[in-house]
Amino acid sequence: MSTTTASENIALVRRMVTEVQQNGHFDLIDDFIHPNWVDHPQMPGHPGDREGVYIIMRNLHKALLDIKVEIIHSVCTGDVVATNKIIRGKQVGELFGQPASNQAIEFRVMDFMRVQDGKLIEHWACLGRINPVSEGA
């Protein structure tokens, strides 16, 4: 069990989402992700360890331009932080098996991440469908 507070755990997840997932600062992954990281919904072709985080984040940034991540909800129970977020960008490469559309897209993600020793150590996720976004949205 983590010794950090719920608000500290939520802040850690929010910083990781902003710095790594949205802004592409891959050099910060080791600052946020525990060496014993386990990704439970391991994506096909990606290791379920910390190296997999590097691969997934790089692939996300190859597939999407101008990534924006909007965290709709974040809650913490004990050492587990749950987020409901929307990821948006222009799809210029393959994303989760879908070929590039060269359109603005968005998809929802529900994440659960467990904190240990001030870092994220476990992850579960549910990805929503990739949807085109109308120009005015």
C-alpha positions in Angstrom: 0.0 0.0 0.0 1.3 3.5 -0.9 2.0 6.0 1.8 0.9 9.0 -0.4 -2.4 10.7 -0.1 -5.2 10.4 -2.6 -4.6 13.9 -3.9 -0.9 13.2 -4.3 -1.7 10.1 -6.3 -4.2 11.9 -8.5 -1.6 14.7 -9.1 1.0 12.1 -10.1 -1.3 10.5 -12.7 -2.3 13.9 -14.0 1.3 15.0 -14.4 2.2 11.7 -16.2 -0.8 12.1 -18.5 0.1 15.7 -19.4 3.9 15.3 -19.6 4.2 11.9 -21.3 0.9 11.0 -22.9 0.0 14.5 -24.2 3.3 16.4 -24.5 5.5 13.4 -25.5 8.2 13.9 -22.9 9.3 10.2 -23.2 12.5 11.0 -21.2 10.2 11.4 -18.1 8.7 7.9 -18.3 11.2 6.5 -15.8 10.3 9.4 -13.4 6.6 8.3 -13.4 6.7 4.5 -14.1 8.0 2.0 -11.5 10.7 -0.4 -12.7 8.3 -3.3 -11.9 5.4 -1.8 -13.9 2.8 -4.3 -15.0 0.3 -3.5 -17.8 -2.6 -5.9 -17.3 -4.4 -5.2 -20.6 -1.1 -5.8 -22.5 -1.5 -4.7 -26.0 -0.7 -7.3 -28.7 3.0 -7.0 -29.8 3.9 -4.8 -26.8 5.6 -6.0 -23.6 3.6 -5.5 -20.5 6.5 -3.9 -18.6 8.0 -0.4 -18.5 9.5 -0.8 -22.0 6.0 -1.3 -23.3 5.1 2.2 -22.0 7.9 3.7 -24.1 6.6 1.7 -27.2 2.9 2.6 -26.7 3.6 6.3 -26.1 5.9 6.6 -29.1 3.4 4.8 -31.3 0.6 7.1 -30.0 2.7 10.2 -31.0 3.5 8.7 -34.4 -0.2 8.1 -35.1 -1.6 11.4 -33.7 -0.6 15.0 -34.3 -1.4 17.7 -31.8 -2.5 15.3 -29.1 -4.7 16.7 -26.4 -5.8 14.7 -23.4 -8.8 15.9 -21.4 -9.2 14.2 -18.1 -13.0 14.3 -17.4 -12.8 12.5 -14.0 -10.1 11.3 -11.7 -10.7 9.6 -8.4 -8.5 7.7 -6.0 -9.3 4.8 -3.6 -6.4 3.7 -1.5 -3.5 3.5 -3.9 -5.5 3.2 -7.1 -6.3 6.2 -9.3 -9.0 5.9 -11.9 -9.3 8.4 -14.8 -11.9 8.9 -17.5 -10.3 10.8 -20.3 -10.7 11.8 -23.9 -7.7 11.7 -26.3 -7.9 13.9 -29.4 -5.6 14.5 -32.3 -5.2 14.3 -36.1 -4.7 10.6 -37.0 -1.8 10.5 -39.4 -0.7 7.0 -38.7 -2.1 3.6 -37.8 -3.8 3.6 -34.4 -4.9 0.4 -32.7 -5.0 -1.4 -36.0 -6.9 1.3 -37.8 -5.2 2.9 -40.8 -4.5 6.7 -40.9 -7.6 8.7 -41.6 -5.9 12.1 -41.8 -8.9 13.4 -39.8 -9.3 14.8 -36.4 -10.4 11.9 -34.1 -11.1 11.2 -30.5 -11.4 8.2 -28.2 -12.2 7.6 -24.6 -9.9 5.8 -22.2 -10.8 4.5 -18.7 -7.5 3.9 -16.8 -6.8 2.5 -13.4 -3.2 2.9 -12.1 -1.8 1.7 -8.8 0.8 3.8 -7.0 3.7 2.3 -5.1 6.8 4.1 -3.8 5.7 7.4 -5.5 5.5 5.8 -8.9 2.9 4.1 -11.1 3.3 0.3 -10.8 0.2 -1.3 -12.2 -2.3 -0.4 -15.0 -5.6 -1.6 -16.3 -7.4 0.2 -19.2 -10.5 0.1 -21.4 -10.3 1.9 -24.7 -13.3 3.3 -26.5 -14.0 3.4 -30.2 -12.1 5.8 -32.4 -14.5 8.4 -33.7 -14.0 11.2 -36.2 -14.5 14.7 -34.8 -16.4 17.3 -36.8 -14.4 20.5 -37.7 -16.5 22.7 -35.5 -16.2 20.5 -32.4 
